Every structure is written in C-alpha cells, then in structure tokens.
Amino acid sequence: MTEKTTPQTREEIITSALEAREQEVMHYQINIDNYAIALQEINSLPIDEQVELSAFVDQLKTLLATEKLEQKKAKIMLNVMKQQVA
C-alpha cells in the first residue's frame, strides 16, 4: 500500500523556504564569527608565527568578505520571503 502525499500549498512552500533562509543567514554568521575570531587569534601570536601564517590570514580575510557579502544577499531574500508570508 503506497502512501499518497498531498501537494504543498504555496504558503507551506514559502514557509519552508523562509526557514531555510533563516538557517542560511545563521550559517553565514557562524562562519563570519569563526573567521573573525581566527584572525584575532593569529594577531595574538608572536610576529614570526603571524608572518608564517600570512597566506592563511589572506585566505581568512577573503573568506570573511565573501561570507559577509553572501549573508547580505541571503538577508535580502529572507526579507522577501517574510513579505510573502505576512
């Protein structure tokens, strides 16, 4: 016996997408926090270690900038989704 599923309504789909966007924004924030803390951690190291990790610092700065930009985009889409369920 197979179970028949009913199609989701537009509101259910948007609500589900809204939850996914909220999670997406949170994941970006977690990454932003991690990269910022890692940069602070490296800054607290002795200068010779900071120099040794300079390529990693550059990588973290790029990742941080990218995550911030992507989070801004996700927040815009989150606001759009909120408007549709209001």
Secondary structure as UniProt FT lines:
FT   HELIX           10..43
FT   HELIX           47..52
FT   HELIX           54..85
//
